[in-house]
Amino acid sequence: MLPVETYKELDETDSMDPALRACVHDFGSKIVNGFLQQGVTRPMAIRQLVNSCWIGAREPHQRTGRLRGDNQKVRSPVAETLDWLLEQKGAQITAAQLLRFMWINGLAIIPREPSSVMVEASMATVSNHDVHVTKYEKHRLRLSAAVNAQARRLWPQIFDGAEE
């Protein structure tokens, strides 16, 4: 059974005009209600303001993240988007926490197509020709190296102080 507040929120959303209800579905009731409380009632105005805030907060000079050795900040735009999506859905977890949990449990989010980092890691794994393993094991080692290299490149925050 859902809490009474949830039913109340659903009833309020159902009573809205379709364009405003679509804003609730796209951005969440907390954001839309915040705008309504401040007197912004037109759905197009809400959309424009949310989009401006969303894009503005992701401009290169607004990004935050850990520093690399050359003092350049590292923060994945995909992780930033994932953080936003998790927050919109009321998740009590950050993208870094989710990615770290996945990594610890043997899962990773990586591109469907191999990147140059993946190919280089794969090739380097058996480049000395001093590894004597079965063909199956060689491919397993190369694929594992490729996934690990890409994950480290995409998600440096999951490796900050984390054990592998």
Secondary structure as UniProt FT lines:
FT   HELIX           4..14
FT   HELIX           18..27
FT   HELIX           29..37
FT   TURN            38..39
FT   HELIX           43..56
FT   TURN            57..58
FT   HELIX           60..62
FT   STRAND          66..67
FT   TURN            69..70
FT   STRAND          73..74
FT   HELIX           77..88
FT   TURN            89..90
FT   HELIX           95..104
FT   TURN            105..106
FT   HELIX           116..125
FT   TURN            126..128
FT   HELIX           135..154
FT   HELIX           156..158
FT   TURN            159..161
//
